[in-house]
């Protein structure tokens, strides 16, 4: 084969690779923006959204340098969608003035029961689940562990904009590679 006969095949392969990359970015962005992350593997995968957002300009530059304009446009669109979902949290406004009852909340991954949650000190709210949905074989145990608990974000403290966060302490806990988050919150609803 001469260089002339292999070139169209090589161009086609680059185009397909760029299109698949763009499709991956767009699919990821749509799942994140439309809130379609349900179950394994989408829930743990969406934790990487900030990294995907960071990678989007690199992929965009690569597609543009290769002159794959449709792929570049799709990656740019995915980057904008991800940015609208992620950046507002990174650049949130100042403190919220809230009058209401205080709440101290601790979140801790006890790593299969190897960590001692008492090491983090006294807490007012405790919610436990025995297994994380890290692989398909653990999803059923995770769902069973969450049954009967209120909806929660494990290893995170996510609050509505009406809740004031007045304290955040990150604690090392023996027996786990995870750290505990101890937060002081003021709930909406008038004086305590």
GULUM-761724 format. One line per field, with one value per residue: residue number from 1; residue in three letters; x, y, z of N, C-alpha, C, CB in turn. Coordinates in steps of 0.05 Angstrom, whole numbers. Each point is the difference from the previous one (the first is absolute). Glycine has a CB too. Example, Ala and Ser with C-alpha at 12.3 -4.5 7.8 and 13.67 -1.06 7.14 Angstrom:
<rs>
num	1, 2;
residu	ALA, SER;
n.x	264, 31;
n.y	-114, 44;
n.z	156, -39;
ca.x	-18, 16;
ca.y	24, 24;
ca.z	0, 1;
c.x	18, -15;
c.y	24, 22;
c.z	0, 14;
cb.x	-38, 24;
cb.y	-23, -13;
cb.z	25, -43;
</rs>
This chain:
<rs>
num	1, 2, 3, 4, 5, 6, 7, 8, 9, 10, 11, 12, 13, 14, 15, 16, 17, 18, 19, 20, 21, 22, 23, 24, 25, 26, 27, 28, 29, 30, 31, 32, 33, 34, 35, 36, 37, 38, 39, 40, 41, 42, 43, 44, 45, 46, 47, 48, 49, 50, 51, 52, 53, 54, 55, 56, 57, 58, 59, 60, 61, 62, 63, 64, 65, 66, 67, 68, 69, 70, 71, 72, 73, 74, 75, 76, 77, 78, 79, 80, 81, 82, 83, 84, 85, 86, 87, 88, 89, 90, 91, 92, 93, 94, 95, 96, 97, 98, 99, 100, 101, 102, 103, 104, 105, 106, 107, 108, 109, 110, 111, 112, 113, 114, 115, 116, 117, 118, 119, 120, 121, 122, 123, 124, 125, 126, 127, 128, 129, 130, 131, 132, 133, 134, 135, 136, 137, 138, 139, 140, 141, 142, 143, 144, 145, 146, 147, 148, 149, 150, 151, 152, 153, 154, 155, 156, 157, 158, 159, 160, 161, 162, 163, 164, 165, 166, 167, 168, 169, 170, 171, 172, 173, 174, 175, 176, 177, 178, 179, 180, 181, 182, 183, 184, 185, 186, 187, 188, 189, 190, 191, 192;
residu	UNK, UNK, UNK, UNK, UNK, UNK, UNK, UNK, UNK, UNK, UNK, UNK, UNK, UNK, UNK, UNK, UNK, UNK, UNK, UNK, UNK, UNK, UNK, UNK, UNK, UNK, UNK, UNK, UNK, UNK, UNK, UNK, UNK, UNK, UNK, UNK, UNK, UNK, UNK, UNK, UNK, UNK, UNK, UNK, UNK, UNK, UNK, UNK, UNK, UNK, UNK, UNK, UNK, UNK, UNK, UNK, UNK, UNK, UNK, UNK, UNK, UNK, UNK, UNK, UNK, UNK, UNK, UNK, UNK, UNK, UNK, UNK, UNK, UNK, UNK, UNK, UNK, UNK, UNK, UNK, UNK, UNK, UNK, UNK, UNK, UNK, UNK, UNK, UNK, UNK, UNK, UNK, UNK, UNK, UNK, UNK, UNK, UNK, UNK, UNK, UNK, UNK, UNK, UNK, UNK, UNK, UNK, UNK, UNK, UNK, UNK, UNK, UNK, UNK, UNK, UNK, UNK, UNK, UNK, UNK, UNK, UNK, UNK, UNK, UNK, UNK, UNK, UNK, UNK, UNK, UNK, UNK, UNK, UNK, UNK, UNK, UNK, UNK, UNK, UNK, UNK, UNK, UNK, UNK, UNK, UNK, UNK, UNK, UNK, UNK, UNK, UNK, UNK, UNK, UNK, UNK, UNK, UNK, UNK, UNK, UNK, UNK, UNK, UNK, UNK, UNK, UNK, UNK, UNK, UNK, UNK, UNK, UNK, UNK, UNK, UNK, UNK, UNK, UNK, UNK, UNK, UNK, UNK, UNK, UNK, UNK, UNK, UNK, UNK, UNK, UNK, UNK;
n.x	17, 28, 4, -53, -22, 10, -31, -57, 18, 20, -55, -33, 34, -9, -63, -4, 32, -38, -52, 20, 13, -57, -29, 30, -20, -60, -4, 21, -42, -50, 14, 4, -53, -40, 20, 28, 32, -45, 51, 56, 9, -49, 21, 60, -8, -16, 58, 20, -43, 57, 24, -41, 15, 61, -12, -33, 56, 24, -47, 4, 59, -13, -43, 38, 48, -41, -22, -45, -35, -33, 42, -1, -63, 2, 43, -34, -51, 33, 21, -58, -20, 46, -8, -61, 19, 49, -8, -49, 41, 47, -34, -38, -11, 34, -15, -57, -8, -19, -35, 8, 11, 65, -4, 58, -5, 46, 1, 33, 7, -9, 36, -57, -23, 61, -31, -8, -56, 32, 47, -48, -6, -51, -24, -53, 5, 15, -11, 28, 3, 24, 22, 29, -43, 71, -37, -57, 14, -25, -60, -22, 31, -21, -60, 8, 24, -50, -47, -19, 35, -38, 13, 62, 32, 24, 41, -41, -14, -41, -17, -50, 36, -29, 62, 30, 46, 3, 47, 33, 25, 31, -8, 58, -49, 56, -16, 13, 47, -53, 24, -49, -23, 0, -49, -4, -58, -19, -49, -19, -30, 12, 44, 29;
n.y	-24, 44, 28, -8, -48, 28, 57, -25, -34, 51, 32, -46, 0, 62, -6, -43, 33, 51, -35, -26, 56, 21, -49, 10, 59, -15, -44, 38, 44, -37, -23, 59, 23, -47, -4, -55, -7, -56, -32, -6, 32, 50, 2, -4, 34, 52, -3, 22, 57, 22, -40, 16, 62, -14, -28, 52, 27, -57, -10, 58, -9, -55, 25, 48, -37, -33, 58, -32, 64, -48, -5, 62, -1, -47, 29, 55, -31, -27, 56, 24, -49, 5, 62, -8, -44, 34, 61, 1, -33, 41, 52, -19, 62, 8, -40, -16, 54, -65, 31, -68, -29, 13, -49, -15, -27, -43, -6, -52, -30, -37, -14, -46, 34, 32, 50, -7, 30, 8, 30, 46, 8, -20, -10, 28, -49, -65, 0, -62, -4, -57, 31, 56, -18, -23, -36, -3, -21, 56, 5, -38, 30, 57, -16, -22, 56, 35, -37, 57, 54, 51, -9, -9, 29, -62, 48, 56, 34, 2, 55, 6, 49, -11, -19, 56, -45, 28, -46, -20, -39, -28, -45, -24, -45, -32, -31, 38, 10, 34, 53, -13, 45, 18, 34, 39, -11, 58, -49, 51, 11, 67, 10, -56;
n.z	0, -39, 53, -37, 36, 58, -14, 3, 51, 30, -9, 26, 54, 10, -6, 45, 42, -5, 9, 55, 25, -11, 27, 56, 4, -10, 45, 45, -12, 4, 57, 22, -22, 17, 66, -39, 62, 2, 32, 5, -59, 9, 60, -15, -54, 33, 35, -60, 1, 13, -43, -45, 9, -10, -57, -26, -14, -17, -40, -25, -17, -29, -37, -18, -19, -37, -31, 48, -20, 26, 46, 12, 9, 42, 37, 3, 22, 47, 21, 7, 34, 42, 9, 19, 45, 27, 5, 42, 38, -12, 19, 60, -1, 43, 37, -21, 42, 22, 48, 8, 48, 2, -39, 34, -63, 22, -67, 29, -60, 61, -59, 1, 61, -7, 32, 62, -34, 59, -38, -7, 68, 21, -60, 18, -44, 15, -68, 12, -66, 24, -54, -23, -45, 3, -40, -26, 59, 28, -34, 45, 46, -19, 5, 59, 20, -21, 28, 32, -23, -3, -61, 26, -44, 25, 22, 9, 52, -60, 37, -39, -22, 60, 25, 26, -21, 67, -19, -54, 51, -54, 53, -23, 5, 25, -56, -56, -41, 29, 24, 37, -42, 68, -38, 49, -37, 20, -16, -35, 54, 19, 36, 0;
ca.x	-17, 15, -8, -25, -23, -4, -8, -28, -7, 10, -17, -26, 4, 2, -27, -16, 10, -9, -29, -6, 8, -21, -24, 3, -3, -28, -16, 6, -13, -29, -7, 3, -18, -27, -4, -7, 18, -15, 12, 27, 24, -3, 3, 29, 14, -6, 18, 22, -9, 20, 23, -9, -1, 28, 10, -14, 16, 22, -12, -8, 24, 9, -19, 4, 25, -4, -21, -25, -16, -24, 8, 7, -24, -14, 15, -5, -27, 1, 15, -18, -20, 13, 7, -24, -8, 21, 12, -15, 7, 28, 0, -24, 0, 9, -16, -29, -10, -22, -6, -14, 13, 26, 3, 27, -2, 25, -1, 25, 1, 13, 17, -8, -1, 27, 5, -17, -13, 1, 24, -6, -13, -29, -15, -28, -14, 16, -11, 21, -4, 22, 15, -2, -6, 25, 0, -28, -6, -7, -23, -22, 6, -1, -28, -12, 10, -12, -29, -10, 14, -7, 19, 24, 24, 20, 27, -2, -22, -12, -22, -16, 10, -12, 14, 26, 22, 15, 25, 9, 25, 8, 12, 12, -11, 16, -13, -11, 15, -19, -2, -28, -7, -17, -10, -20, -20, -24, -22, -19, -24, -4, 19, 2;
ca.y	24, 25, 20, 11, -18, -3, 26, 2, -18, 12, 23, -10, -9, 24, 12, -18, 4, 26, -1, -16, 17, 21, -13, -5, 25, 9, -19, 6, 26, -3, -15, 18, 23, -9, -14, -28, -18, -18, -27, -5, 14, 29, 16, 5, 11, 29, 14, 11, 22, 23, -8, 0, 28, 9, -13, 8, 18, -15, -15, 20, 8, -22, -2, 24, -3, -21, 11, -15, 22, -9, -10, 23, 14, -17, 1, 26, 0, -16, 16, 21, -13, -8, 24, 12, -17, -3, 25, 16, -10, 8, 29, 7, 26, 2, -15, 4, 7, -18, -4, -25, -19, -9, -29, -9, -23, -14, -21, -16, -26, -17, -19, -28, -4, 1, 26, 5, 26, 14, 16, 27, 15, -3, 12, 1, -15, -22, -15, -20, -19, -20, -7, 20, -12, 3, -19, -11, -20, 13, 18, -11, 5, 29, 7, -11, 16, 26, -2, 10, 24, 23, 4, 13, -1, -13, 12, 29, 15, 17, 15, 19, 28, 13, -9, 13, -17, 18, -14, -23, -11, -25, -16, -26, -22, -24, -23, 5, 20, 23, 19, 7, 28, 8, 27, 14, 11, 14, -7, 21, -4, 17, -3, -27;
ca.z	0, 0, 19, -9, 5, 29, 11, 6, 23, 25, 5, 10, 27, 16, 2, 17, 28, 10, 3, 24, 23, 3, 10, 28, 14, -2, 15, 28, 7, 0, 24, 23, -1, 1, 25, -7, 14, 18, 4, -8, 8, -5, 24, 6, -23, -1, 19, -16, -17, -2, -16, -28, -8, -4, -24, -24, -17, -12, -22, -20, -15, -17, -23, -18, -14, -21, -18, 1, 10, 13, 27, 17, 8, 19, 25, 11, 11, 24, 19, 10, 17, 25, 15, 12, 22, 20, 9, 20, 26, 6, 4, 15, 13, 28, 20, 0, 27, 6, 28, 4, 18, -8, -4, -5, -17, -6, -20, 2, -12, 20, -14, 6, 28, 12, 14, 24, -3, 25, 0, -11, 21, 1, -23, 5, -21, -10, -21, -7, -21, 3, -24, -21, -26, -16, -22, -3, 21, 26, -3, 16, 28, 4, 1, 25, 22, -1, 3, 26, 7, -17, -22, 10, -17, 17, -1, -7, 13, -19, 13, -16, 3, 23, 24, 3, 10, 18, 10, -14, 11, -14, 21, -6, 17, -3, -11, -27, -15, -4, 22, 8, -2, 21, -8, 16, -18, 11, -17, -2, 15, 23, 22, 12;
c.x	17, -12, -27, -24, -5, -10, -30, -10, 9, -17, -26, 2, 2, -27, -18, 8, -9, -30, -8, 7, -21, -25, 1, -3, -29, -18, 4, -14, -30, -10, 2, -21, -30, -6, -7, 18, -15, 15, 29, 1, -3, 4, 29, 14, -4, 16, 24, -7, 19, 24, -6, -2, 28, 12, -12, 16, 23, -10, -9, 24, 10, -18, 4, 26, -2, -20, -24, -20, -26, 6, 8, -24, -16, 15, -3, -27, 0, 14, -18, -21, 11, 7, -25, -10, 20, 10, -16, 6, 27, 2, -25, 4, 10, -18, -29, -8, -25, -4, -17, 15, 27, 0, 30, -2, 27, -5, 27, -4, 16, 16, -5, 1, 27, 6, -19, -13, 0, 25, -4, -14, -30, -14, -30, -16, 19, -16, 22, -9, 24, 18, -3, -5, 23, 1, -27, -7, -7, -24, -24, 3, -2, -29, -14, 8, -14, -31, -9, 14, -10, 20, 24, 22, 23, 27, -1, -22, -9, -23, -13, 11, -13, 13, 27, 20, 18, 26, 5, 26, 5, 17, 13, -11, 16, -16, -12, 18, -18, 2, -29, -4, -20, -9, -19, -18, -20, -22, -19, -24, -3, 19, -1, -15;
c.y	25, 19, 12, -17, -3, 26, 3, -17, 12, 25, -9, -9, 24, 13, -16, 3, 27, 0, -16, 16, 21, -12, -7, 25, 9, -18, 6, 26, -2, -16, 18, 23, -9, -16, -30, -20, -16, -26, -1, -4, 31, 17, 4, 14, 31, 16, 12, 23, 23, -7, -2, 28, 10, -12, 10, 20, -14, -16, 19, 9, -22, -3, 23, -3, -21, 8, -17, 18, -8, -12, 22, 14, -16, 1, 27, 2, -16, 15, 22, -12, -8, 25, 12, -16, 1, 27, 17, -10, 9, 30, 9, 27, -2, -15, 8, 7, -16, 0, -25, -18, -9, -31, -5, -27, -11, -19, -14, -27, -18, -23, -29, -5, 1, 25, 2, 27, 17, 18, 28, 17, -3, 14, -3, -17, -23, -15, -18, -16, -19, -3, 23, -15, 1, -20, -13, -20, 12, 17, -9, 5, 29, 9, -10, 18, 28, 0, 10, 25, 24, 3, 15, -2, -10, 13, 30, 12, 20, 14, 18, 28, 14, -8, 15, -20, 19, -12, -24, -9, -27, -15, -25, -21, -25, -23, 4, 21, 24, 18, 5, 30, 6, 29, 11, 15, 16, -5, 23, -5, 17, -6, -29, -3;
c.z	0, 21, -8, 7, 30, 13, 5, 23, 26, 7, 11, 29, 19, 4, 18, 29, 11, 5, 25, 25, 5, 10, 29, 17, 1, 17, 30, 9, 2, 25, 24, 0, 3, 26, -4, 15, 22, 1, -10, -30, -1, 25, 7, -23, -1, 21, -15, -18, -1, -17, -30, -11, -5, -26, -26, -17, -14, -24, -23, -16, -18, -24, -19, -15, -22, -21, -3, 14, 13, 28, 19, 10, 21, 27, 13, 13, 26, 22, 12, 18, 27, 17, 13, 23, 23, 11, 19, 29, 9, 7, 14, 14, 29, 19, -1, 29, 5, 30, 3, 18, -11, -3, -5, -15, -7, -22, 0, -14, 19, -12, 10, 30, 14, 16, 24, -2, 26, 1, -10, 21, -1, -24, 7, -20, -9, -21, -10, -24, 0, -24, -20, -26, -19, -23, -1, 22, 27, -1, 17, 30, 7, 1, 25, 24, 1, 5, 28, 10, -16, -22, 11, -21, 18, -5, -8, 18, -21, 13, -20, 5, 24, 26, 1, 11, 16, 9, -18, 11, -14, 20, -11, 19, -5, -12, -28, -14, -6, 24, 6, -5, 23, -6, 21, -19, 15, -20, -3, 17, 25, 22, 12, 25;
cb.x	-36, 10, 47, 25, 10, 35, 40, -6, 3, 47, 22, -12, 23, 48, 5, -6, 40, 37, -6, 9, 48, 21, -6, 31, 47, 8, 4, 44, 38, 0, 17, 49, 33, -1, -15, -15, 38, -44, -46, 10, 26, -30, -44, 0, -7, -45, -14, 19, -46, -15, 17, -26, -42, 5, 9, -43, -13, 24, -15, -37, 12, 17, -33, -26, 24, 11, 37, 23, 20, -21, 16, 43, -3, -17, 34, 30, -20, 0, 43, 8, -23, 18, 38, -12, -24, 13, 23, -36, -29, 16, 29, -12, -37, 20, 40, -7, 20, 9, 1, -20, -45, 22, -48, 19, -43, 17, -34, 12, -3, -35, 34, 18, -40, 15, 16, 30, -29, -26, 26, -2, 37, 3, 37, 6, -26, 23, -34, 15, -29, -29, -7, 31, -48, 22, 50, 5, 31, 48, 16, -7, 29, 43, -1, 1, 43, 36, 0, -12, 40, -21, -38, -13, -15, -26, 18, 15, 18, 15, 24, -41, 7, -43, -23, -23, -2, -44, -8, -24, -7, -1, -34, 42, -47, 28, -10, -47, 28, -31, 44, -1, 7, 23, 5, 32, 7, 28, 4, 15, 2, -47, -6, 44;
cb.y	-25, -6, 10, 22, -24, -35, 19, 10, -39, -16, 25, -14, -41, 7, 17, -32, -30, 22, 4, -42, -8, 26, -19, -37, 13, 18, -35, -24, 23, 2, -43, -10, 24, -1, 43, 16, 32, 23, -19, -22, -40, -11, -17, -39, -43, -11, -32, -46, -13, 15, -25, -43, 7, 4, -40, -7, 37, -3, -35, 15, 30, -23, -24, 28, 13, -34, 21, -46, 27, -10, -42, 5, 21, -30, -33, 20, 4, -42, -10, 27, -17, -41, 8, 18, -30, -42, 0, 8, -39, -36, 5, -49, 14, 44, -3, -32, 47, -29, 50, 5, -16, 39, -5, 24, 17, 5, 26, 23, 18, 13, 36, -14, -26, -29, 22, -29, -21, -37, -42, -19, 33, -3, -12, 45, 41, -5, 36, -2, 32, -23, -50, 32, 12, 15, -9, 6, -30, -1, 12, -35, -40, 6, -2, -47, -25, 13, -40, -46, -27, 23, 0, -12, 38, -44, -45, -9, -7, -29, -2, -31, 1, 0, -46, 44, -33, 20, 15, 14, 24, 20, 18, 22, 20, 14, -13, -11, -36, -28, 21, -38, 1, -31, -13, 5, -38, 36, -48, 9, -45, 5, 49, -4;
cb.z	24, -49, 11, -37, -42, 1, -23, -49, -30, -11, -37, -47, -17, -16, -47, -37, -11, -26, -50, -26, -10, -37, -46, -12, -13, -46, -36, -5, -23, -50, -20, 0, -29, -50, 20, -44, -9, -9, -5, 45, -16, -37, 17, 30, -25, -17, 37, 2, 10, 45, 39, 8, 27, 50, 28, 25, 30, 44, 33, 30, 38, 40, 29, 32, 42, 35, -25, 3, -36, -45, -23, -26, -45, -37, -18, -35, -46, -27, -24, -42, -42, -22, -32, -44, -32, -22, -43, -34, -7, -30, -40, 6, -29, -11, 28, -39, -3, -40, 8, -45, 16, 23, -19, 41, -19, 47, -29, 43, -48, 32, -8, -44, -8, -37, -43, 28, -35, 22, -7, -46, -2, 50, -33, 20, -15, 45, -13, 48, -28, 31, 8, 25, 6, 41, 4, -49, -24, 11, -46, -36, 1, -24, -50, -20, -3, -31, -32, 10, 13, 39, -34, 47, -30, 0, -11, -48, 48, -39, 44, 3, -49, -25, -2, 9, -40, 14, 48, -42, 45, -46, 32, -16, -3, 40, 46, 15, -21, -28, -12, 35, -51, 35, -47, 39, -32, 25, 13, -47, -17, -13, 10, -20;
</rs>
